[in-house]
Amino acid sequence: KTLTLVAQDIEGAELQRIRLLQINILLDLERITEARELMPTGNEITQSLQSEANFTEAAILLRESKAEDAATRYQDLVENPQNLSLRQYHKAWIGWSDSLLLQGKDVEAAELLLNYIQKHPESDLLEEIFKRLLAALPDEPTTSDPILSRLQNWIMPTPLPPLGPIRHMDCRAVSAWPQPIESDDLTA
């Protein structure tokens, strides 16, 4: 309601920006029908806000379970991120994978998410990504499952020290920790 009152005295791009903000708040509140009613059509949006409007439209489509349309929109946003914030760009990857998962395309969604991790390993959305990867895994994955195989390739084995295992006086190394050698000397 507050945004509606504020918007009464504003025109143009700022009004459109407030309207998109209002729609996103409604989506967060799961009020999808109201969000759809407020969503402006393509000719009502200025060029500078078109990407943001496409992002919001994709979010509405996904919530309306129109997964194919949402996937197309999100894919376009990922491939053409002009005028998107970095957060929206990263969220578009997640939205794209969610729409693929909703269509039952688990392998495609997983591949998309794994590509995202490869390109953006420092993302603050990795927890969300891994939750979706877990959802894409079969109930009883095999050791050759593509998701597990790709993750396994990223895990680096711990290298041995450059000089090899520790060897010191009367000790031998079974691992990195020396162990005393028992004496064979029968004359002792």
C-alpha positions in Angstrom: 0.0 0.0 0.0 2.8 2.4 0.8 4.4 2.0 -2.6 1.0 2.7 -4.2 0.7 5.9 -2.2 4.2 7.0 -3.1 3.7 6.1 -6.8 0.7 8.5 -7.1 3.1 11.5 -7.3 5.7 9.8 -9.6 5.7 9.4 -13.4 7.8 7.7 -16.1 10.7 5.4 -15.4 10.6 5.9 -11.6 6.9 4.8 -11.6 7.8 1.8 -13.6 10.7 0.9 -11.2 8.4 1.2 -8.2 5.8 -0.9 -10.0 8.4 -3.7 -10.6 9.5 -3.4 -7.0 5.9 -3.8 -5.9 5.4 -6.8 -8.1 8.5 -8.5 -6.7 7.3 -7.9 -3.1 4.0 -9.5 -4.1 5.9 -12.5 -5.5 7.8 -12.8 -2.2 4.5 -12.9 -0.4 3.3 -15.6 -2.8 0.5 -13.3 -4.1 1.0 -14.3 -7.7 -2.4 -13.3 -9.1 -1.9 -9.7 -7.8 1.6 -9.6 -9.2 0.4 -10.7 -12.6 -2.4 -8.0 -12.6 0.2 -5.3 -11.9 2.8 -6.5 -14.4 3.0 -4.0 -17.2 3.0 -5.0 -20.9 6.1 -4.7 -23.0 5.2 -1.3 -24.5 4.6 0.2 -21.1 8.2 -0.4 -20.0 11.1 1.9 -20.9 14.1 0.3 -22.6 16.3 0.9 -19.6 14.0 -1.3 -17.4 13.2 -3.9 -20.0 15.7 -6.5 -18.7 14.4 -6.0 -15.1 10.8 -6.4 -16.4 11.8 -9.6 -18.3 13.4 -10.9 -15.1 10.2 -10.2 -13.1 8.0 -11.7 -15.9 10.1 -14.9 -15.8 9.6 -15.1 -12.0 5.9 -14.7 -12.4 5.8 -17.4 -15.2 7.8 -19.8 -13.0 5.4 -19.2 -10.1 2.4 -19.8 -12.4 4.0 -23.2 -13.3 4.6 -22.1 -16.9 8.0 -23.6 -16.9 8.7 -23.7 -20.6 8.0 -19.9 -21.0 10.0 -19.2 -17.8 12.9 -21.2 -19.0 13.0 -19.3 -22.3 13.0 -16.0 -20.5 15.6 -16.9 -18.0 17.8 -18.4 -20.7 17.6 -15.1 -22.6 18.5 -13.2 -19.5 21.6 -15.4 -18.8 22.7 -15.1 -22.4 22.0 -11.4 -22.7 22.4 -9.9 -19.2 22.5 -6.2 -20.3 21.0 -3.9 -17.7 20.5 -6.7 -15.1 22.1 -6.3 -11.7 24.7 -8.9 -10.8 22.3 -10.5 -8.3 19.5 -10.7 -10.9 22.0 -12.3 -13.4 22.9 -14.9 -10.9 19.3 -15.5 -9.9 18.4 -15.9 -13.6 20.7 -19.0 -13.6 18.8 -20.4 -10.7 15.4 -19.5 -12.2 16.4 -21.2 -15.4 17.4 -24.4 -13.6 14.2 -24.3 -11.5 12.1 -24.1 -14.7 14.0 -27.1 -16.1 13.5 -29.0 -12.9 9.8 -28.2 -13.0 9.7 -29.7 -16.5 11.4 -32.9 -15.2 14.6 -32.1 -17.1 16.8 -32.9 -14.1 20.0 -33.7 -16.1 19.8 -30.5 -18.1 19.2 -28.5 -14.9 22.1 -30.2 -13.1 24.4 -29.5 -16.1 23.3 -25.9 -16.0 24.0 -25.6 -12.3 27.4 -27.3 -12.6 28.3 -24.8 -15.4 27.2 -22.0 -13.1 29.5 -23.2 -10.3 32.4 -23.6 -12.8 31.9 -20.0 -14.0 31.1 -18.4 -10.6 32.9 -20.4 -7.9 32.8 -17.4 -5.5 29.0 -16.9 -5.8 27.1 -16.2 -2.6 24.3 -18.4 -4.0 26.2 -21.7 -3.9 24.0 -23.0 -1.0 20.9 -22.5 -3.2 22.7 -24.1 -6.1 23.7 -27.2 -4.1 20.1 -27.6 -2.8 19.0 -27.8 -6.4 21.7 -30.2 -7.4 20.6 -32.5 -4.6 17.1 -32.3 -5.9 18.3 -33.2 -9.4 20.1 -36.3 -8.1 18.4 -39.7 -8.4 17.2 -41.3 -5.2 20.0 -43.8 -5.4 22.7 -42.3 -7.5 25.4 -44.5 -8.9 29.1 -43.7 -8.5 29.1 -42.8 -12.2 26.3 -40.3 -11.9 27.2 -37.2 -14.0 26.6 -34.8 -11.1 28.8 -36.8 -8.6 31.5 -37.4 -11.3 31.7 -33.6 -12.0 31.9 -32.8 -8.3 34.5 -35.4 -7.8 36.7 -33.9 -10.5 36.7 -30.6 -8.6 37.9 -32.2 -5.4 41.7 -32.1 -5.3 43.5 -34.8 -3.5 45.7 -33.6 -0.7 49.3 -33.6 -2.0 52.1 -35.3 -0.1 54.9 -33.1 1.2 57.5 -32.3 -1.5 60.2 -34.4 0.2 58.0 -37.5 0.8 57.1 -39.1 4.1 59.0 -38.1 7.2 62.0 -40.3 8.1 63.9 -39.6 11.3 66.5 -41.6 13.0 65.1 -44.9 14.4 61.6 -44.1 13.1 59.7 -45.0 10.0 56.8 -43.3 8.4 53.7 -45.1 7.7 51.9 -41.9 7.1 53.0 -38.4 8.0 53.6 -39.4 11.6 56.9 -41.2 12.5 56.6 -44.5 14.4 59.5 -46.1 16.4 61.1 -49.1 14.9 61.5 -52.1 17.2 65.0 -53.2 17.5 66.0 -56.5 15.8 69.2 -56.6 17.8 69.2 -59.9 19.7 72.5 -59.0 21.4 71.0 -56.1 23.3 
